[in-house]
């Protein structure tokens, strides 16, 4: 990509003093530093760096985890996936034991806590990739440190010159320092730093080591002798590229640090930073991850070129950064909105559009860049290109909406800033900031950023007063985004096999107890208690909650035929066994054998709803489009709930088509087929997989004829005809870009239709319709009659108002600031008072008009001022604010017309007197 930028190549590659020489398929740049020829630096593409990192750890026994969606699954503490470790929390806190304790990933992440710095610094991004390797209770310091050094310095891998690498360690962590020295790092390249302790509150914590790469003084933004010019200081010479966290303590709720039952390794290497080293880029933006987007922005601009102007460069960088985040976020199921992560996307789009304006781009353009993002990331994220049309359509719609008001908003903002400077003030009105937000769609952060660029601030308190509860909606959408549970090893070491046999039978006659936990401890016998006990059986017919399907319930019976307890819930233990919660009525012993009986009636209803969910999922894809993805589901006994990603509402016609399609598959009497196979074979079968699910080497695939094939470990009917009937109960939005359908099947569907039929019959009886089919006609007739009566009523009210006007307008008072008419009238509401005001204004009956009316303990009040008095400085809004408290309310409006509402009719007389006093003051 550098060849596309000869000027940039000269500017940002001036540090490359050697000659290009081929070596192992890569290019190298040689450089002499302090008289020493440094080890050649490879030139790698971003995809090569990512793949090399993952391949290295794969060769060292790690399982490569795919990049999880940016929208967290079953984690309400996070707005976005914001790091590689965010997807590993369940492993580190012991709630799930991974199949392989060695894991590695390149995880896309979003952080927007310091969005204002994006584009202004070398390395701030909203979306970034975090390369990481993780050990869950397996290897620790003595393994990971040599591996890190091997990856960084070995010619087979990154091949960095050892003299360019510096390490920081926690001063009390002598073991880590000794291990770094043992592999040959010079003592003066190891720096002790008190900040090298990773601790985010309750949960795993421990010392860490940061690794820095020396890019040379020519890359520095500080003098060589500046106090900050050292590894770990605020400078551009020593670039932090990797952090290795040694999680060895539990930070407890009591604020103590206890040794972890299982020590962990968590590392993070920013892909964008490492690529900037290999590509000798001054900042992350001059790499193959961003340059194609910058080049495309130049083409779209027709006015500006990257590198010509520092201010313009910020706009180029903002656009390149934001379009990546926007594209991936929408591709992973989030959509623009006014709350939560939808607000983040909307803010990013608007910030990018405004920066496009700075570059002379006055039409929607971001949607055109989605394809370029897909091309850049194709090697590891092919789904971006696959969904490019859908993502672009969402972005284009949002751009068009914002562009409709953008110019007016910018004009208001510029005028407000100019007026602030003319008044020799440094703070812009909070009311103006709110108006920009509420009317023109400007996020307050964008207004604040514009003001800051002009050396101004905004009245934050005034803005918050206007916003009331709105301002904090996005920030309060999630709780602490760094939370991680304290590690619990109660069942972590329990690895005895437990076999689920519920696919074949719902009763097991001879189930052996192999594990019991009561009151937080493993026991050999559980006594009767108010608190359920946790039990693992050698085999069980009870389904453990997973994939949206709720757990089975039922009974545990001893060999005397007595009920020992009731199974109230079943979850998965950390090593995957079905963990039963049992409310005991008799004691239960380890090693004893019991009969397990699932509630058959409940289970069969759940099966019907689960299979119907698969049919619904496919029907939605067929009707609405392939972009539709499952965003969550719940399969209960009495109904099913299905959440899916979709941009826009779903029409009734589309819902009818979906419902019809599902029922057609039921009536086709399709036998279901389940297959256990390897992951790749399942994908070759076309099975639909969920990003949120982790699949092992052997997967279960449920196939419904030629209609639907999905990965699924749940329970299903043997033939679609068992479902009987499918009926959608409701459909609506539940979040940004997420829709929800609730539906029923079989007997519940019949009960729903029967209830609706009874309601229709009752309606027909009330309407005196001889037949149900005549109900719509009867309703239409009643609506016509009602409209006619409303018109007659409005006509009568107008006549009454006109008659009142003769009396009202005849009572004119004189005040020191002009003539006043102030009267209480008997009208239906504000609309008729405005009609009176229009008549007053047309006839020019006085300088000021004040009207009030009371209806059902509610007061409406109106103030109108003639144009001549407005020019003289009398404002209707000022008058209404002065007199509205008398009626227990408040109001406002334009200088020539204002209105108020209140709840104190008794205060009308006082308010009218205060109007005269106001004009006489």
C-alpha positions, 0 to 999 in steps of 0.5 A: 500500500505504501507504493500508492503514497510516494510522498508518504513513503518519503515522509514516514520511511525516511528512517530506512537508511539501508537497502531493500533485500529479499529474505524468506519472502519478506523485505528487510530494512537495514539501519545503522545505530550508534555505529552498530548495524541493527538486525534487519526489520521485516516488512509485514502486512497486517494480515501476515502479522496477525496470522504469524502471532496466531500460528506461533501460539498454535504451534505451542499448543494453543487453540485459536479462538475466533474473534467474538462479536462486538456485541457482548452475549450474556454479559450485561456489564459490557456495552462492547467487547473491549479487549481480548480477555473480555471474551475469556471472563467465564474461563478465568472466574472458573464458571466454565472450564475450556476444552483447551486451557491454552487459548489465543485470539485476535479479538476485535474490540471497541472503546469510546471513553476518549473518542475526542482524542481519535485523530489527534494522537498517533494511536487512539482508535475506537475499533482495534484488534487485540492479539493475545495468548491466554493460559487458564490454570496451565502454564505461567511465567517460566513458559510465557516469558521465553515464548514471548521472547521467541516470538519477538526476536526469532527470525522465523517469527517477528525477528526484532533486534534484541537491542530495541526491546525493553521490559518493565516489571513490578518492583516486588516481582523478583521472579519475573525480572530473573526470568527476563535476565535468564533469557539474555536481556541486558539489565539496563533494558529491564525497568522497574515500575510501580504501575506494573500491577494489573488490578481492576477491582474484584477478581483476578489480579497480579503483576505484569510486564510491558514490552517496548520497542525502540523506534529510534530518536528520529521517531521521537516527539521529544528531545533525547534528554527529555525526562519522559523520553524512556520506555514507559514515558509519554513519548513516540520513541519507545512504543509499548507493544505487548503487556503480559499479565500474571494473574496470581491473586484474587482481589476479594470483596474484603479488599484482600489479595488471596492466591488464586486456586489456578494461576492464569496468563492474560496478554494483549498486543495491539495489532495496529501498533505492531503493524506500524513498526513493521511498516515503519509508519510514524503513526498507526494511520500510515499502515495498510489498515488505514491508508486505503480508507484515507486514499478513498477519502481523498478521492471523495473530497476532491479538495484535500490531500492527506499530509498537506495540513495538520488540521485536515489530517485529523479529519482524514484519521477520524473518518478512517477510524470511525468507518471501521468501528461503524462497519464492524459494529453494524455487521455484528448486530448493533444499529444506530439509536438514541440509547446504549451502543446504538447511541455510540454508533450514531455518534461515530457516524455523525462525527465522521460526517462532520469531519467529512464536511471539513474536507468538502464532502457534502453528500453521504459518503461513509456508506461507500467506504464499507466495501473498502473496509471489507477488502482490508479485513478480508483475510480474517473477517470475510463476513464484512464483505458478505454483509457489505450491502446491508451495512452500507444501507444502514449507514446511508440511511443514517447519513441521509437523516443527519445531513437533512439537518446538519447545515442548519445545525452547523450554522447555529453552532457557528453563530453561537460561538461567534456571539460568545466571542463577541461578548468576550465570554469563554463559555457557550450557552448550555441551552444552545448545546441542548438545542443542537442535540435535540433539534439537529442531532448533534451529540453534546460531545461533538458540540463540546469538541467544536467549542474546544477547537475554538478555545471555548467551553459549554455550560455543562450545568445548563445543558444537564438541566435542559437534558434532564434524564436524557444525557446519561442514557448511554452511559447508564446503559451498562454497569461496570465494564471491567467487572470479572467475578472472583474465581470459584473452584468449587466444581472446577476440579470435578472432571468425572463424566456425566452422560446426558441421555434425554435425547432417547429417554425421559426416565433413568431407572438407575442414576448414580450420584457422583457429586454433591455440593451443599452450602458452598462445599463438596459433601458426601451426603446432603441433608434436607434444607431450605436451600437447594443442593447441587448434584451431578449424576453419572447419567441424566435425562434432565436437559441443562439450560443452554441455547435458549432452551430452559432446563427440565424439571422433575423428580428424584425417586429412591428405590422405595418409590419415595420422592427424594427431591424435586429438580428445579433447575439444571445448569452446566458445571465448569467442566460441562456436566449437567448440574442439578439443583434439587429441593430435597425432601429426604437426604441424598448420598453420594454413590447411591442410585436413584430414579430420575423422572423428567416432567414429560408434559412440560418437556414435550411442550418445550420440544415443540416450541424449540423446533418452531423456533428453528422454523421461525429463524429460517422463515425470517431469513427467507422473508426479510433477508440473509442479514437477519441474525438471531440475537437471543431466544427463550424456549419455554413451556408455554411460549417461545421468544425470538430476538433477531437483528433487523434494520427497520420495522417488520410490516404486517404483510411480512409477519403474515408471510413468516407465520404462513411459511412456518405453518406450511413446514408443520403441515408438510410433516417433515421428519427431523434428522440429527447428525453428530459430525465434525465442525467442518463437515457441519459447515459444509452441510450449510448448518447455521452457526451462532457467533455467540456459541462455542463449538467443540470438535464434535457438533450436533446438527438438526436438519428439518428437511431441505428447509433448515439446518442448524447447529443445536444441542437442544431437544426437538420433535421427531416430526414437524406435524407434532407442533400442530399450529404456530401463531405469532402473538406479538412483534416489536423492537426491544433495542437498537436494531433488535426486534422480538417475536413472541409466539405459541404452538400447539394447545397454547396456539389453540387457546390464543385463537379461541380467546380471540374468537370469544372476544370477537363474538362479544364485540359483535354482540355489543355492536349488534352485528348479526354475524361476526363478519359484519363487525368491521362494517359496523365499526366503520359506520360508528367511526363515521358517525363519531367524526361527524359529531366531532365536526359539529362539536368543533363548529359549536365551539367555534361559535361559542368562542366567537361569541365570547370574543365580543365580550373578551375583547371589549375589556381593554386595560391601560398599562404603562407599557401599552394596552392589555386584554386579560380575561378568563374564557370558557373554551375547550383548550389551547387550540381555541385560545389560539383562534381567539389570539389570531382574531385579536391579532388581525383586528389589532385590539390591544398591545398584549393579550392574556387568556386563560381557561380551566378544564377538569382541574387543568389550566391553559394560559396564552400570552400574545404580544403585538409586533410593535411591542415585541420590537420595543422589548416586551416578550410573551415568554417573559410575561408567561414565566412571570405569571404561570407560577400562580396557576401552579405551572410553567411555560415559554414560547416565542417573543410574540406568542407563549403558552403555559399549563398548570394545575391550580384553576383558583390561581387564574385571577391572580395570574391575570392581575400579575400580567397587568402588574408586569406591564406597569412595572 
